[in-house]
Amino acid sequence: MFSDAGFSDAKFSDAGAKNTHRNAAQARTPWSPGGVSMNREVRTQVKLPTPQRDGGTESSDRGGFAEGSGRLNHRWLASIRCNFRRALTISSLTMAMALSVSSSAYAAAFTLAGPLAITGSEAGNPGVIGTLLPVGLPSSLSDTIALSTGDTSFLTNDVVVFALSLSVASAAVDEIGLGANSVPILPNPVGAGSFNAGGTEAPQAVTVGTFTTLKAAFDYAATNLTAGETTQNLFVTYSPAGSALSIGNTVNISISSGTNFTVQTTLVPEPSTALLVGAGLMGLGLRRRSLR
């Protein structure tokens, strides 16, 4: 027989073991492999991981979807705007180039690719020193014509404009000529003249060797172009308009000081159009860079 005291001691011992087991179970973390239960207090403190997105945290699946859709719409609209601006830049550039080569107002206008130094060391040069100068266009075409011969219409003919400035140590010049080269046929000059602009020295006469010498000649024989002087802006017209000349054509410029010698350079569009084309290309490059 068991005594009541013994039974009581056994009963309390069993209760103590159960409490000890319960406490041990509660002490385990909810995520531990051996965890079998989790009390209400621990359960309420557990935080589930929240999905992350670039630029913020989604509060719910619906909110995340709305945010993603908004971002996609924003990127789509930005892409449309960039493509529109690029198309507008290309259109402007194309129009500028078309106007520079086949303008209905002035046909095609050209000048020298840059200042060309005459050093005195050229073959056959008897001592002429100076610079052949490009001339700004198309503004110069509205200047008053001082002297001309042949067909000087800037509506129906291509035109080349240039000038010559002599250094203070230069020999005098009595004639200047210009003839353009082209492949396969040499362009035909149809007129020439000088403007009341640029330097102060006007030629005494102008001739055009249509279908003969294929060059225009500016005569300074009666009153030589002397050291330190600059010619007026000189021009030569070519037919047909829009096709007689093109960018990069070579021009031969003959200079006479008792004897002739020749130098060569190339043609470019008028500086104002070149700047416009350059600006259009720069804008296109910046647009492409922004898209990246």
Secondary structure, DSSP 8 states (H G I E B T S, - for coil): ---HHHHHHHHHHHHHHHHHHHHHHHHS-TTSTT-----HHHHHH------EETTEE-SSHHHHHHHHHHHHHHHHHHHHHHHHHHHHHHHHHHHHHHHHHHBTTTB-EEEESS-EEE-S-STT--S--EEEEE--TTGGGGS-EEEEEE---TTTSEEEEEEEEE-TT---B-EEEEEE--SSS--EEEEEEEEEEESSB--SEEEE-TTTT-SEEEE-SSS-B-TT-BBEEEEEEEESTTTS--TT-EEEEEEESSSEEEEEEEEEE-HHHHHHHHHHHHHHHHHHHHH-
